Amino acid sequence: MYKINQGVILAAGLGTRLKPLTENIPKAMLPIQGKPLILHHIEQMKKYGIREFFINLHHLPEKITDYLGGGSAFGVKVFYSYEKELLGTGGALSAFKSALGERFVLAYGDIFTSLDYQKFMDFDEKKGGAGSVVLKKTDHPDDSDLVTLNNNGEINKFYLKPHKDSLPQEIFGMSGIYILSGAILNTIPLNIYCELDHRILPEAVRNNMPIYGYETTELAEDVGTVDRYERIVKRFQ
């Protein structure tokens, strides 16, 4: 059975869209079902064999490090990088280049998910591309990064927010969950701000490094605004 044992959780963001909830707490520490969002990520990935976690920090970093420590209390290992200045969703990975293996899972810290990671890993193994992205039909396309796929399931075009043009009918939202390869990691510059969705992945596609779209209806919800966070909290009360 195909296994990936490393996961990256991006948790450095300021949580601007979640204010005032994030004035005294990082967004990845917001509670859902009585536990921090970041712990939901760790527990969900751990179910499928991921035991090493790499977390980037910036806003109120001690709130996360004091809670998770080195990870032993949760049966995992946790490693951190602190960004004095935010490096973006792509640049954040540069701090972990020497530690990450040939394949790793990455999740944005403001996603709440019950994704079956084994099915996602199996899909990625079968496709054998440079990476895979969890895709969903979205009910908020206006503020989502969107893609279309070719007949082979490869991403062939990115529609990045803000959207100025009309959108195709068969379009998917990127859910903020990925499997990435060492080949993608090697394209990321050291300690320079860059975005995964807006630079790294589009460049990979332009350079004939196939990125595949994994379509799912499983729960993978952006909770990065107050309304969306409160909706998830109410759903699981």
KEGUVO-891917 format. One record per atom (N, C-alpha, C, O): residue number from 1; x, y, z. Coordinates in steps of 0.1 Angstrom, whole numbers. Example, Ala and Ser with C-alpha at 12.3 -4.5 7.8 and 13.67 -1.06 7.14 Angstrom:
% residues 2
NODE  nr    c1    c2    c3
NODE   1   132   -57    78
NODE   1   123   -45    78
NODE   1   132   -33    78
NODE   1   142   -33    85
NODE   2   128   -22    71
NODE   2   137   -11    71
NODE   2   129     0    79
NODE   2   134    11    80
END
This chain:
% residues 237
NODE  nr    c1    c2    c3
NODE   1     8   -12     0
NODE   1     0     0     0
NODE   1     9    13     0
NODE   1    18    14     8
NODE   2     6    21    -9
NODE   2    13    34   -11
NODE   2    12    43     2
NODE   2     1    45     6
NODE   3    23    47     7
NODE   3    23    55    19
NODE   3    32    68    17
NODE   3    42    67    11
NODE   4    27    79    23
NODE   4    35    91    24
NODE   4    35    94    39
NODE   4    25    93    46
NODE   5    47    96    45
NODE   5    48    98    59
NODE   5    51   112    64
NODE   5    54   114    76
NODE   6    51   122    55
NODE   6    54   135    58
NODE   6    43   145    54
NODE   6    37   143    43
NODE   7    39   154    63
NODE   7    29   164    60
NODE   7    33   178    64
NODE   7    40   180    74
NODE   8    30   187    55
NODE   8    32   202    58
NODE   8    19   208    61
NODE   8     9   206    53
NODE   9    18   216    71
NODE   9     7   224    74
NODE   9    11   239    74
NODE   9    19   243    82
NODE  10     5   247    66
NODE  10     8   261    65
NODE  10     0   269    75
NODE  10   -13   269    74
NODE  11     6   274    85
NODE  11    -1   280    97
NODE  11     5   294   100
NODE  11     3   299   111
NODE  12    11   301    91
NODE  12    18   313    94
NODE  12     8   325    91
NODE  12    11   336    96
NODE  13    -2   324    84
NODE  13   -11   335    80
NODE  13   -16   343    91
NODE  13   -18   339   103
NODE  14   -19   356    88
NODE  14   -24   365    98
NODE  14   -38   363   102
NODE  14   -43   368   112
NODE  15   -46   356    93
NODE  15   -60   354    96
NODE  15   -68   367    95
NODE  15   -77   369   103
NODE  16   -64   376    86
NODE  16   -71   389    85
NODE  16   -86   388    82
NODE  16   -93   395    88
NODE  17   -90   378    74
NODE  17  -104   376    71
NODE  17  -112   371    83
NODE  17  -124   371    83
NODE  18  -105   366    93
NODE  18  -111   360   105
NODE  18  -112   370   117
NODE  18  -116   366   127
NODE  19  -107   382   115
NODE  19  -107   391   126
NODE  19  -122   394   129
NODE  19  -130   395   120
NODE  20  -125   396   142
NODE  20  -117   397   154
NODE  20  -113   384   161
NODE  20  -106   384   171
NODE  21  -117   373   155
NODE  21  -114   360   161
NODE  21   -99   357   162
NODE  21   -95   350   171
NODE  22   -91   363   153
NODE  22   -77   359   153
NODE  22   -68   370   159
NODE  22   -56   370   156
NODE  23   -74   379   166
NODE  23   -66   390   172
NODE  23   -56   384   183
NODE  23   -45   389   185
NODE  24   -61   374   190
NODE  24   -53   368   201
NODE  24   -49   354   199
NODE  24   -45   347   208
NODE  25   -52   348   187
NODE  25   -50   334   185
NODE  25   -47   332   170
NODE  25   -54   338   162
NODE  26   -38   324   166
NODE  26   -36   321   151
NODE  26   -48   313   146
NODE  26   -55   306   153
NODE  27   -51   315   133
NODE  27   -63   309   128
NODE  27   -62   294   129
NODE  27   -73   287   130
NODE  28   -51   288   128
NODE  28   -49   274   129
NODE  28   -52   268   143
NODE  28   -54   256   145
NODE  29   -53   277   153
NODE  29   -57   273   166
NODE  29   -72   275   170
NODE  29   -76   273   181
NODE  30   -79   280   160
NODE  30   -94   282   163
NODE  30  -100   268   166
NODE  30   -97   259   159
NODE  31  -109   268   176
NODE  31  -115   255   179
NODE  31  -126   250   171
NODE  31  -135   259   167
NODE  32  -127   238   168
NODE  32  -138   231   161
NODE  32  -140   218   169
NODE  32  -130   210   170
NODE  33  -152   215   173
NODE  33  -155   203   181
NODE  33  -145   202   193
NODE  33  -141   191   197
NODE  34  -142   213   199
NODE  34  -134   213   212
NODE  34  -119   211   210
NODE  34  -112   210   220
NODE  35  -114   211   198
NODE  35  -100   210   196
NODE  35   -95   220   185
NODE  35  -103   223   176
NODE  36   -83   224   185
NODE  36   -78   233   175
NODE  36   -78   228   161
NODE  36   -76   216   159
NODE  37   -80   236   152
NODE  37   -81   232   138
NODE  37   -68   225   134
NODE  37   -69   215   126
NODE  38   -56   229   139
NODE  38   -44   223   135
NODE  38   -43   209   140
NODE  38   -37   200   133
NODE  39   -49   206   151
NODE  39   -49   192   156
NODE  39   -58   183   148
NODE  39   -55   171   146
NODE  40   -69   189   143
NODE  40   -77   181   133
NODE  40   -69   177   121
NODE  40   -70   165   117
NODE  41   -61   186   116
NODE  41   -52   182   105
NODE  41   -43   171   109
NODE  41   -42   161   101
NODE  42   -36   172   120
NODE  42   -26   162   124
NODE  42   -33   148   126
NODE  42   -28   138   121
NODE  43   -45   148   133
NODE  43   -51   136   136
NODE  43   -57   129   123
NODE  43   -56   117   121
NODE  44   -62   138   113
NODE  44   -67   132   101
NODE  44   -56   126    93
NODE  44   -57   115    87
NODE  45   -44   133    92
NODE  45   -33   127    84
NODE  45   -27   115    91
NODE  45   -23   106    84
NODE  46   -27   116   104
NODE  46   -21   105   111
NODE  46   -28    92   109
NODE  46   -22    81   109
NODE  47   -41    92   107
NODE  47   -49    80   104
NODE  47   -43    72    92
NODE  47   -45    60    91
NODE  48   -37    80    83
NODE  48   -32    74    71
NODE  48   -17    73    70
NODE  48   -11    72    59
NODE  49   -11    73    82
NODE  49     4    70    82
NODE  49    13    81    83
NODE  49    25    79    83
NODE  50     8    93    82
NODE  50    17   105    83
NODE  50    21   107    97
NODE  50    13   109   106
NODE  51    34   108   100
NODE  51    39   109   113
NODE  51    49   120   115
NODE  51    51   124   127
NODE  52    54   126   105
NODE  52    62   138   106
NODE  52    55   150   100
NODE  52    50   150    89
NODE  53    55   161   108
NODE  53    48   173   104
NODE  53    57   185   104
NODE  53    65   186   113
NODE  54    55   193    94
NODE  54    64   205    92
NODE  54    54   217    92
NODE  54    45   218    83
NODE  55    56   226   101
NODE  55    46   237   103
NODE  55    53   251   102
NODE  55    63   253   110
NODE  56    49   260    94
NODE  56    55   273    93
NODE  56    47   282   103
NODE  56    35   281   104
NODE  57    54   292   109
NODE  57    48   300   119
NODE  57    51   315   116
NODE  57    61   318   110
NODE  58    42   324   121
NODE  58    45   338   120
NODE  58    36   345   130
NODE  58    42   351   140
NODE  59    23   345   129
NODE  59    14   352   138
NODE  59    12   344   151
NODE  59     7   333   151
NODE  60    16   350   162
NODE  60    15   344   175
NODE  60    20   329   175
NODE  60    13   320   179
NODE  61    33   327   172
NODE  61    38   314   170
NODE  61    38   305   182
NODE  61    36   293   182
NODE  62    40   312   194
NODE  62    40   304   206
NODE  62    27   297   210
NODE  62    27   288   217
NODE  63    16   303   205
NODE  63     3   296   207
NODE  63     3   282   201
NODE  63    -3   273   207
NODE  64    10   281   190
NODE  64    10   267   184
NODE  64    21   259   190
NODE  64    19   247   193
NODE  65    33   264   192
NODE  65    44   256   197
NODE  65    41   252   211
NODE  65    45   241   215
NODE  66    35   260   219
NODE  66    32   257   233
NODE  66    22   245   233
NODE  66    22   237   242
NODE  67    13   245   224
NODE  67     2   235   224
NODE  67     8   221   218
NODE  67     6   211   224
NODE  68    15   222   207
NODE  68    19   210   200
NODE  68    33   205   205
NODE  68    35   193   205
NODE  69    41   214   210
NODE  69    55   210   213
NODE  69    62   203   202
NODE  69    60   206   190
NODE  70    69   192   206
NODE  70    75   184   196
NODE  70    67   173   190
NODE  70    71   165   181
NODE  71    54   172   194
NODE  71    44   163   189
NODE  71    43   150   196
NODE  71    34   142   193
NODE  72    51   147   206
NODE  72    51   134   212
NODE  72    38   131   219
NODE  72    34   120   220
NODE  73    32   142   225
NODE  73    19   140   232
NODE  73     8   135   222
NODE  73    -2   130   227
NODE  74    10   137   209
NODE  74     0   133   199
NODE  74     5   122   190
NODE  74    -1   118   180
NODE  75    16   116   194
NODE  75    21   104   187
NODE  75    28   107   174
NODE  75    28    98   165
NODE  76    33   119   172
NODE  76    39   124   160
NODE  76    52   132   163
NODE  76    55   134   174
NODE  77    59   136   152
NODE  77    70   145   154
NODE  77    66   158   146
NODE  77    61   158   135
NODE  78    69   169   153
NODE  78    66   182   147
NODE  78    78   191   146
NODE  78    86   192   156
NODE  79    80   196   134
NODE  79    91   205   132
NODE  79    86   219   127
NODE  79    76   219   120
NODE  80    93   229   131
NODE  80    87   243   128
NODE  80    97   251   120
NODE  80   110   249   121
NODE  81    92   261   113
NODE  81   100   272   108
NODE  81    93   285   112
NODE  81    81   286   111
NODE  82   101   295   116
NODE  82    95   308   119
NODE  82    98   318   108
NODE  82   110   319   105
NODE  83    88   324   103
NODE  83    90   334    92
NODE  83    89   348    98
NODE  83    79   353   102
NODE  84   101   355    99
NODE  84   101   368   104
NODE  84    92   377    95
NODE  84    85   386    99
NODE  85    93   375    82
NODE  85    84   381    72
NODE  85    78   369    64
NODE  85    84   359    61
NODE  86    65   371    61
NODE  86    57   360    55
NODE  86    63   357    41
NODE  86    67   366    33
NODE  87    65   344    38
NODE  87    71   339    26
NODE  87    60   334    16
NODE  87    64   330     5
NODE  88    48   334    20
NODE  88    38   329    10
NODE  88    36   313    11
NODE  88    44   307    17
NODE  89    26   308     4
NODE  89    24   294     5
NODE  89    34   286    -3
NODE  89    35   274     0
NODE  90    41   292   -12
NODE  90    52   285   -18
NODE  90    65   287   -11
NODE  90    73   277    -8
NODE  91    69   299    -8
NODE  91    81   302    -1
NODE  91    83   296    12
NODE  91    94   293    16
NODE  92    71   293    19
NODE  92    72   286    32
NODE  92    79   273    31
NODE  92    85   268    40
NODE  93    78   266    19
NODE  93    84   253    18
NODE  93    99   253    17
NODE  93   106   243    19
NODE  94   105   265    14
NODE  94   119   265    12
NODE  94   127   262    25
NODE  94   138   256    25
NODE  95   121   265    37
NODE  95   127   262    50
NODE  95   128   247    52
NODE  95   136   242    60
NODE  96   120   239    45
NODE  96   119   224    48
NODE  96   125   216    37
NODE  96   124   204    37
NODE  97   132   223    27
NODE  97   137   216    16
NODE  97   146   204    19
NODE  97   145   193    13
NODE  98   155   206    29
NODE  98   164   195    32
NODE  98   158   184    40
NODE  98   164   173    40
NODE  99   146   186    45
NODE  99   140   175    54
NODE  99   129   168    46
NODE  99   127   156    50
NODE 100   123   174    37
NODE 100   112   167    30
NODE 100   117   157    20
NODE 100   127   159    13
NODE 101   110   146    19
NODE 101   113   135     9
NODE 101   108   137    -5
NODE 101   104   148    -8
NODE 102   107   126   -12
NODE 102   103   127   -26
NODE 102    88   130   -28
NODE 102    84   135   -38
NODE 103    80   127   -17
NODE 103    66   130   -18
NODE 103    61   134    -4
NODE 103    65   128     6
NODE 104    53   144    -4
NODE 104    47   148     9
NODE 104    33   155     6
NODE 104    30   159    -4
NODE 105    25   154    17
NODE 105    12   160    17
NODE 105    14   175    22
NODE 105    21   177    31
NODE 106     6   184    16
NODE 106     6   198    21
NODE 106    -9   202    23
NODE 106   -17   199    14
NODE 107   -12   209    34
NODE 107   -25   214    36
NODE 107   -25   228    42
NODE 107   -17   231    50
NODE 108   -33   236    36
NODE 108   -35   250    42
NODE 108   -41   249    56
NODE 108   -50   241    58
NODE 109   -36   257    65
NODE 109   -41   256    79
NODE 109   -55   260    81
NODE 109   -60   257    92
NODE 110   -61   267    72
NODE 110   -75   272    74
NODE 110   -85   263    66
NODE 110   -95   268    62
NODE 111   -81   250    64
NODE 111   -90   241    58
NODE 111   -95   231    68
NODE 111   -87   226    76
NODE 112  -108   228    68
NODE 112  -113   217    77
NODE 112  -117   205    68
NODE 112  -125   207    59
NODE 113  -111   194    71
NODE 113  -113   183    61
NODE 113  -115   169    68
NODE 113  -109   167    79
NODE 114  -122   160    62
NODE 114  -123   146    66
NODE 114  -118   138    54
NODE 114  -122   126    53
NODE 115  -109   143    46
NODE 115  -104   136    34
NODE 115   -98   122    37
NODE 115   -91   121    47
NODE 116  -101   113    29
NODE 116   -95   100    29
NODE 116   -82   101    22
NODE 116   -81   100    10
NODE 117   -71   103    30
NODE 117   -58   106    24
NODE 117   -52    93    17
NODE 117   -44    95     8
NODE 118   -57    81    21
NODE 118   -52    70    14
NODE 118   -57    69    -1
NODE 118   -49    66   -10
NODE 119   -69    73    -3
NODE 119   -74    73   -16
NODE 119   -67    84   -25
NODE 119   -64    82   -36
NODE 120   -64    95   -18
NODE 120   -57   106   -25
NODE 120   -43   101   -28
NODE 120   -38   104   -39
NODE 121   -36    94   -19
NODE 121   -23    89   -22
NODE 121   -23    79   -33
NODE 121   -14    79   -42
NODE 122   -32    70   -33
NODE 122   -33    60   -43
NODE 122   -35    67   -57
NODE 122   -30    62   -67
NODE 123   -44    77   -57
NODE 123   -46    84   -70
NODE 123   -33    90   -75
NODE 123   -29    89   -86
NODE 124   -25    97   -65
NODE 124   -13   103   -69
NODE 124    -3    93   -74
NODE 124     4    95   -84
NODE 125    -2    81   -68
NODE 125     7    71   -72
NODE 125     3    66   -86
NODE 125    12    64   -95
NODE 126    -9    64   -89
NODE 126   -14    59  -102
NODE 126   -10    69  -113
NODE 126    -6    65  -124
NODE 127   -12    82  -110
NODE 127   -10    92  -120
NODE 127     5    94  -122
NODE 127     9    96  -134
NODE 128    13    94  -112
NODE 128    27    95  -113
NODE 128    32   108  -119
NODE 128    43   109  -125
NODE 129    25   119  -116
NODE 129    29   132  -121
NODE 129    38   139  -111
NODE 129    44   133  -102
NODE 130    40   152  -113
NODE 130    48   161  -104
NODE 130    40   164   -91
NODE 130    46   169   -81
NODE 131    27   162   -91
NODE 131    19   165   -80
NODE 131     4   163   -82
NODE 131     0   161   -94
NODE 132    -3   164   -72
NODE 132   -18   162   -73
NODE 132   -25   172   -64
NODE 132   -19   176   -53
NODE 133   -36   177   -68
NODE 133   -44   187   -60
NODE 133   -58   182   -58
NODE 133   -65   177   -67
NODE 134   -63   184   -46
NODE 134   -77   180   -43
NODE 134   -86   191   -48
NODE 134   -84   203   -46
NODE 135   -95   188   -57
NODE 135  -104   197   -63
NODE 135  -119   194   -59
NODE 135  -123   183   -57
NODE 136  -126   205   -58
NODE 136  -141   204   -55
NODE 136  -148   215   -62
NODE 136  -143   225   -66
NODE 137  -161   212   -65
NODE 137  -170   222   -69
NODE 137  -172   232   -57
NODE 137  -174   228   -46
NODE 138  -171   245   -60
NODE 138  -171   254   -49
NODE 138  -184   263   -50
NODE 138  -188   266   -61
NODE 139  -189   267   -39
NODE 139  -200   276   -38
NODE 139  -196   290   -36
NODE 139  -204   299   -35
NODE 140  -183   293   -37
NODE 140  -178   307   -36
NODE 140  -166   309   -46
NODE 140  -155   311   -42
NODE 141  -169   307   -59
NODE 141  -159   308   -69
NODE 141  -153   322   -70
NODE 141  -141   323   -75
NODE 142  -160   332   -66
NODE 142  -155   346   -68
NODE 142  -142   348   -60
NODE 142  -133   356   -65
NODE 143  -140   341   -48
NODE 143  -128   343   -41
NODE 143  -120   330   -40
NODE 143  -113   328   -30
NODE 144  -121   322   -50
NODE 144  -114   309   -50
NODE 144  -105   309   -62
NODE 144  -107   315   -73
NODE 145   -93   302   -61
NODE 145   -85   299   -72
NODE 145   -90   286   -79
NODE 145   -93   276   -72
NODE 146   -92   287   -92
NODE 146  -100   277   -99
NODE 146   -91   271  -111
NODE 146   -81   277  -115
NODE 147   -95   259  -115
NODE 147   -87   252  -126
NODE 147   -97   245  -135
NODE 147  -108   242  -131
NODE 148   -92   242  -147
NODE 148   -99   233  -156
NODE 148   -89   221  -158
NODE 148   -77   223  -157
NODE 149   -95   210  -163
NODE 149   -87   198  -165
NODE 149   -88   194  -180
NODE 149   -98   196  -186
NODE 150   -77   187  -185
NODE 150   -79   181  -198
NODE 150   -85   167  -197
NODE 150   -88   162  -186
NODE 151   -85   160  -208
NODE 151   -92   146  -207
NODE 151   -84   136  -199
NODE 151   -90   126  -196
NODE 152   -71   139  -196
NODE 152   -63   130  -189
NODE 152   -63   133  -174
NODE 152   -57   126  -166
NODE 153   -71   143  -170
NODE 153   -72   147  -156
NODE 153   -61   156  -152
NODE 153   -59   159  -140
NODE 154   -53   162  -161
NODE 154   -42   171  -158
NODE 154   -48   185  -157
NODE 154   -57   189  -166
NODE 155   -43   193  -148
NODE 155   -47   208  -148
NODE 155   -41   214  -161
NODE 155   -29   212  -164
NODE 156   -49   220  -169
NODE 156   -44   227  -181
NODE 156   -46   242  -181
NODE 156   -40   248  -190
NODE 157   -53   247  -171
NODE 157   -54   262  -170
NODE 157   -58   266  -156
NODE 157   -66   259  -150
NODE 158   -52   277  -152
NODE 158   -55   282  -138
NODE 158   -63   295  -140
NODE 158   -60   303  -149
NODE 159   -74   297  -132
NODE 159   -82   309  -132
NODE 159   -80   314  -118
NODE 159   -87   310  -108
NODE 160   -71   324  -116
NODE 160   -67   328  -103
NODE 160   -74   341   -99
NODE 160   -77   350  -107
NODE 161   -78   341   -86
NODE 161   -85   353   -81
NODE 161   -76   365   -81
NODE 161   -64   364   -79
NODE 162   -82   377   -83
NODE 162   -96   380   -86
NODE 162   -99   377  -101
NODE 162   -90   379  -110
NODE 163  -111   372  -104
NODE 163  -115   368  -117
NODE 163  -120   380  -125
NODE 163  -130   387  -121
NODE 164  -114   382  -136
NODE 164  -118   393  -145
NODE 164  -126   389  -157
NODE 164  -134   396  -163
NODE 165  -124   376  -161
NODE 165  -131   371  -173
NODE 165  -142   361  -168
NODE 165  -142   356  -157
NODE 166  -150   358  -178
NODE 166  -161   348  -175
NODE 166  -154   334  -173
NODE 166  -144   332  -179
NODE 167  -160   326  -165
NODE 167  -155   313  -162
NODE 167  -161   302  -170
NODE 167  -173   302  -172
NODE 168  -154   291  -173
NODE 168  -160   280  -180
NODE 168  -170   273  -171
NODE 168  -169   274  -158
NODE 169  -179   265  -176
NODE 169  -189   258  -168
NODE 169  -182   247  -160
NODE 169  -186   245  -149
NODE 170  -173   239  -167
NODE 170  -167   227  -160
NODE 170  -154   232  -153
NODE 170  -143   231  -159
NODE 171  -155   237  -141
NODE 171  -144   243  -135
NODE 171  -144   239  -120
NODE 171  -155   236  -114
NODE 172  -132   238  -114
NODE 172  -131   233  -100
NODE 172  -123   243   -92
NODE 172  -114   250   -96
NODE 173  -126   242   -79
NODE 173  -119   250   -69
NODE 173  -108   242   -63
NODE 173  -110   230   -60
NODE 174   -96   248   -61
NODE 174   -85   241   -54
NODE 174   -88   242   -39
NODE 174   -90   253   -34
NODE 175   -88   231   -33
NODE 175   -92   230   -19
NODE 175   -81   233    -9
NODE 175   -84   234     3
NODE 176   -69   235   -13
NODE 176   -58   238    -3
NODE 176   -52   225     2
NODE 176   -46   226    13
NODE 177   -53   214    -5
NODE 177   -47   201    -1
NODE 177   -40   195   -13
NODE 177   -46   194   -24
NODE 178   -27   192   -11
NODE 178   -19   187   -22
NODE 178   -10   176   -18
NODE 178    -8   173    -6
NODE 179    -6   168   -28
NODE 179     6   160   -27
NODE 179    16   165   -37
NODE 179    13   167   -49
NODE 180    28   168   -32
NODE 180    38   175   -41
NODE 180    51   166   -41
NODE 180    53   158   -31
NODE 181    58   167   -52
NODE 181    70   159   -54
NODE 181    83   167   -51
NODE 181    82   180   -50
NODE 182    94   160   -50
NODE 182   107   167   -48
NODE 182   110   176   -61
NODE 182   116   186   -59
NODE 183   105   172   -72
NODE 183   107   180   -84
NODE 183   100   193   -83
NODE 183   106   203   -87
NODE 184    88   194   -77
NODE 184    82   207   -75
NODE 184    90   215   -64
NODE 184    92   227   -66
NODE 185    93   208   -53
NODE 185   101   214   -43
NODE 185   113   221   -48
NODE 185   117   232   -43
NODE 186   120   215   -57
NODE 186   133   220   -62
NODE 186   131   233   -71
NODE 186   141   240   -73
NODE 187   118   236   -75
NODE 187   116   248   -82
NODE 187   114   260   -73
NODE 187   113   271   -78
NODE 188   113   258   -60
NODE 188   109   269   -51
NODE 188   122   276   -47
NODE 188   131   270   -41
NODE 189   123   289   -49
NODE 189   134   297   -45
NODE 189   136   298   -30
NODE 189   126   297   -23
NODE 190   148   299   -25
NODE 190   150   300   -11
NODE 190   147   314    -5
NODE 190   151   324   -11
NODE 191   139   314     5
NODE 191   136   326    13
NODE 191   131   338     5
NODE 191   135   349     7
NODE 192   123   335    -5
NODE 192   117   345   -13
NODE 192   102   343   -13
NODE 192    97   332   -15
NODE 193    94   354   -12
NODE 193    80   353   -12
NODE 193    75   348   -25
NODE 193    78   353   -36
NODE 194    67   337   -25
NODE 194    60   332   -37
NODE 194    48   324   -33
NODE 194    48   318   -22
NODE 195    39   323   -41
NODE 195    26   316   -38
NODE 195    26   303   -46
NODE 195    30   302   -58
NODE 196    21   292   -40
NODE 196    20   279   -46
NODE 196    11   280   -58
NODE 196    14   275   -69
NODE 197    -1   285   -56
NODE 197   -12   285   -66
NODE 197   -10   295   -77
NODE 197   -13   293   -88
NODE 198    -3   306   -73
NODE 198    -2   317   -83
NODE 198    11   317   -90
NODE 198    12   324  -100
NODE 199    21   310   -86
NODE 199    34   309   -93
NODE 199    39   295   -95
NODE 199    41   291  -106
NODE 200    41   288   -84
NODE 200    48   275   -85
NODE 200    41   265   -94
NODE 200    47   259  -103
NODE 201    28   263   -91
NODE 201    21   253   -99
NODE 201    18   257  -113
NODE 201    20   249  -122
NODE 202    14   269  -116
NODE 202    13   274  -130
NODE 202    26   273  -138
NODE 202    26   269  -149
NODE 203    37   276  -131
NODE 203    50   274  -138
NODE 203    53   260  -141
NODE 203    58   257  -152
NODE 204    50   251  -132
NODE 204    52   237  -134
NODE 204    44   232  -146
NODE 204    49   225  -154
NODE 205    31   236  -147
NODE 205    23   232  -158
NODE 205    29   237  -171
NODE 205    29   230  -181
NODE 206    33   250  -171
NODE 206    39   256  -183
NODE 206    52   248  -188
NODE 206    55   248  -199
NODE 207    59   243  -178
NODE 207    71   235  -181
NODE 207    69   220  -182
NODE 207    78   212  -181
NODE 208    57   217  -185
NODE 208    53   203  -188
NODE 208    56   193  -176
NODE 208    60   182  -178
NODE 209    54   198  -164
NODE 209    54   190  -152
NODE 209    40   188  -148
NODE 209    33   197  -143
NODE 210    34   176  -151
NODE 210    19   174  -150
NODE 210    15   175  -135
NODE 210    21   168  -126
NODE 211     4   182  -133
NODE 211    -2   183  -120
NODE 211   -16   178  -122
NODE 211   -24   183  -130
NODE 212   -20   168  -114
NODE 212   -33   161  -117
NODE 212   -44   166  -106
NODE 212   -40   170   -95
NODE 213   -56   167  -111
NODE 213   -67   171  -102
NODE 213   -75   159   -97
NODE 213   -79   151  -104
NODE 214   -75   158   -83
NODE 214   -83   148   -77
NODE 214   -96   153   -73
NODE 214   -98   160   -63
NODE 215  -107   149   -80
NODE 215  -120   154   -77
NODE 215  -126   146   -66
NODE 215  -126   134   -66
NODE 216  -132   153   -57
NODE 216  -139   147   -45
NODE 216  -151   155   -41
NODE 216  -152   167   -43
NODE 217  -160   148   -34
NODE 217  -171   154   -27
NODE 217  -169   153   -12
NODE 217  -178   158    -5
NODE 218  -158   148    -8
NODE 218  -155   147     7
NODE 218  -154   161    13
NODE 218  -151   171     6
NODE 219  -156   162    26
NODE 219  -155   175    33
NODE 219  -141   180    32
NODE 219  -131   174    36
NODE 220  -140   192    26
NODE 220  -127   199    26
NODE 220  -131   214    24
NODE 220  -131   219    13
NODE 221  -134   220    35
NODE 221  -140   233    35
NODE 221  -130   244    40
NODE 221  -123   243    50
NODE 222  -130   255    32
NODE 222  -122   267    36
NODE 222  -130   273    48
NODE 222  -142   277    47
NODE 223  -123   275    59
NODE 223  -129   282    71
NODE 223  -122   295    74
NODE 223  -120   299    85
NODE 224  -117   301    63
NODE 224  -108   313    64
NODE 224  -116   326    66
NODE 224  -109   337    66
NODE 225  -129   326    66
NODE 225  -137   338    69
NODE 225  -145   335    81
NODE 225  -148   324    85
NODE 226  -150   346    88
NODE 226  -158   344   100
NODE 226  -171   336    97
NODE 226  -174   327   104
NODE 227  -177   339    86
NODE 227  -190   332    82
NODE 227  -187   318    79
NODE 227  -195   309    84
NODE 228  -177   314    72
NODE 228  -174   300    69
NODE 228  -170   292    81
NODE 228  -173   281    83
NODE 229  -162   299    90
NODE 229  -158   292   102
NODE 229  -170   290   111
NODE 229  -172   278   116
NODE 230  -179   300   113
NODE 230  -190   298   122
NODE 230  -200   287   116
NODE 230  -207   280   123
NODE 231  -200   286   102
NODE 231  -209   276    96
NODE 231  -204   262    99
NODE 231  -212   253   102
NODE 232  -191   260    99
NODE 232  -186   247   102
NODE 232  -188   244   117
NODE 232  -191   233   121
NODE 233  -185   254   126
NODE 233  -187   252   140
NODE 233  -201   247   143
NODE 233  -204   238   150
NODE 234  -211   254   137
NODE 234  -225   251   139
NODE 234  -228   237   133
NODE 234  -236   229   139
NODE 235  -222   234   122
NODE 235  -225   221   116
NODE 235  -221   209   125
NODE 235  -227   198   124
NODE 236  -210   211   133
NODE 236  -205   200   141
NODE 236  -207   202   156
NODE 236  -201   195   164
NODE 237  -217   210   159
NODE 237  -220   212   173
NODE 237  -227   199   179
NODE 237  -231   199   190
END
